[in-house]
Amino acid sequence: MKRLLPPATAMCRSCERPAPPLALTCPYCSEDLSHRCQRLWLGLLIPAVAGCGAILLLLWRGGLSMSGAVTLPGSLLTAAGLGLALIPPDWPGVAGATRRIRLWQLLPRYAGGLALTLATTLTLCAIRAPTPWTPATTALATITGLALLPSTMLLGLSWHPLTAGLLLAAGWLLPT
C-alpha cells in the first residue's frame, strides 16, 4: 500500500522546495511534481473500481429497492445529502497563474467527489435489496466497500462525498 502513496515530503525538481504531499504541482513555480502521474492514475482507479463495483452490485442484487412514498424526514435527508455533495472541494495542492487554471485543476476533484457520492449511494441501496446474498455478491460488496472507505484519504478529498452518499441513501431508503 505504501507504493501507491506519494512520498511524505515531495521536492520540486526545478526549484528544489518542499511541496505538500497531496499536491500535483509545485505551489511555488507550478511545475509538475514527480508523483503527479502516479497520483492521477490512483485518482482514476479508485473511483472506477468503486463505481463499477456499485453498479455491478446493484445489477446483481436486483436494482434499487426504494420506499414507495416520499416522507418529510426522507426528503430532508435527501436534501441534506445533495447539499453536502455539492460543496466544492478543498484547494490544497492547487497552483496556477490564473483562476481558470486553478479551477481546471479543481474540476477532477469535484467530479471525483460526485462520483464517490453516487457510488456510496448505489452501494448502500444495493445492499438493502431483498434478494439473498451469494458469495459473489458478498465479495463484490467487500471490494466496493474497501475501495470506498479509504478513497477520501488517498485521493485528498474531504469527508463530504461519503457522508453525502450516506445521507442520500438514508433518505431514499427510509421506511414509510
Disulfide bonds with the S-S distance in Angstrom:
none
